[in-house]
Amino acid sequence: MKGTFFISLVVIFSMLVIPLSALSKADSVAVPTAKPQSDVVYQKKNDDIGFEKIKVLKDGEITEYSANDYIFGVVAAEMPALYEAEALKAQAVAAYTFACYRMQNNTSAEYDISSDSDTAQCFITREEAAARWGEKSDEYAKKIDNCINAVEGEILTYDGEPIFAAYHAISAGTTNSCADVWGSDLSYLKSVNSAGDSLADGYLSEATFTADELVEKLKSITSPKGAPQDYFTDIKTADNGYVKKITYCGADTTGAQIAESLQLRSANFEIKFADGNFTFTVKGYGHGVGLSQTGADYMAKQGSNYKEILLHYYSNAQLQKN
């Protein structure tokens, strides 16, 4: 699971998450089933993984940060600070794990990781976070620092190596397996229930295009053929509704490619053609693989701790710590 695998993942589809602002509407749905016990037995940590300093490429400049400052910047950028503390802890462990994975698979000698969410994870400085939070800055900074300190040195591994800790904003109620999205089967990135996601603001969205607009946006796939109502055929979905394969004007493509080209919020969509317009009804936000941030917050509201959250979404992974 070295460099070439990482590159193949990020080229196919935006790898991690779009920064999240969606919040849970309610907390009355049953908590996801088969959650692990809270008294996790940690595995002995491999001394070859983990970091104390990290070089980050941001806005064209390379800057070295401490591990805590870097994870603070990722959590601040990727998850709302008003989320439950146990969800923020889970995000911190996932962010640290992914950074360890990226550092082990990095082919650049100049920096360890970038702040580009298409190839890594979002990152903002403490100063940028303070500006974003305004009068809540001190409160939110203290909250996130406390969460990071509580899980310092903890990492998710599989076979002793850092896992590819993908995460996303909102699933469609069930997460995706890595194989269904990127074609590589990873034992710790299987489809799992994420019950709270359907309660989130932004869970459902719609996007409408005229036939001409759609043709323009999908021109990289193929040229239009036939009547507009016949443009899309042979739609194949995973059990959870995410579109795996679809034929557009005779050209076979993927739901992820359609979603990316049309800037849909996810590849879980249904298409309706009426009055000359295509309407896409979309569930979820992001690729749907790994940790659902909304689902993590929902589980925390139901009483789950960060260990239970992590081992629910990253099945078969292990927690290690110094």
Summary of the structure (lengths in Angstrom):
residues: 322
radius of gyration: 19.9
end to end distance: 23.1
largest distance: 62.2
contacts: 1104
relative contact order: 0.21
helix: 35%
strand: 23%
